[in-house]
Amino acid sequence: MKNTDEIDGLRPLARVAPGERGADPAGAGGRALLTSIMAEEPGAATAPRPRRGQRTVFGLAAAVALAAGAVVVPTFLGDGSALPKSYAVTRTDDGKVIIQVRDFRDAAGLEQRLKALRVPAIVNGLPSGQMCREPRGKHVKDIPPGLYGVPENIPGETEGWQMRIDTTLFKPGQTFVWTISASDASGDGSSTSTYLMEGPIAPCEPVPAPPPVIREPEYRTATTKGRSLEGFRVDEKTVGEVLPELRKRHKKVEFLIIAIPPGNPGGYGELRTQKAPVGDHWTVWEAEENTKGVIRLLVTEQRYDKNPVYGGPRDDVIKE
């Protein structure tokens, strides 16, 4: 995912990686930031791999999916078929599909498996650094909440990712269009872009992908050494515990409402930033600052078992 102090211009879906820091509306820098969006088209999402010490952040589209997302427990098909190690696709009785990808070189096999399970999908495999020429067709702008979940790590594994799709929410004529790329000969270290499209879709014409836009982020962590809240830890405190100190320091405060993936694997989506107060019982997970001195608190109304910003204790990620 993107390092919040480095890269911007990345868009929706990121995969989730516990204990990793840095990221933005997309996915991962290494194994976390979603790849720089190749075209500013709605409904697109990309996902590479996050790095240790990076924060995993999803964009608005992903956050909406998180807010609506149901937890799905896969039930494997009873056909006894042996699934290739490179990928596994299973379908539950209620129409939800779980996709696991470990080797990103077998695009044709993945597409065939998806179609066999009645998922309207096109999967294109490209060399790293390439994309399909746009436009290929009409992008769907009104994506139904819950259609797909955020790509996340496969439990118990260090490589690959998995995601969930609710096939009952597809409308007639809609197609999921994936472009997958492997960054090395083993098929590991990949990136993925995802579009929901409708109507005719042109074949993929490979073209060079633009490099990610590098620029200074608007916000950066405020509680680390040399920053305005150095020495004042806000993580895992309530809003009611944090605000008095910020008022004493005459800080202007905003609230970033974040959404957490099912199971809180580490990582979050940015729902909205607001100046209006939230309840004193809300939990603060971290504080950020901008160049104007405004403090932005990353908050949720629900308290979780671990800090979603860092995938666990802050001290495991930020060493001071």
Summary of the structure (lengths in Angstrom):
residues: 320
radius of gyration: 19.8
end to end distance: 22.8
largest distance: 65.1
contacts: 1141
relative contact order: 0.17
helix: 11%
strand: 30%
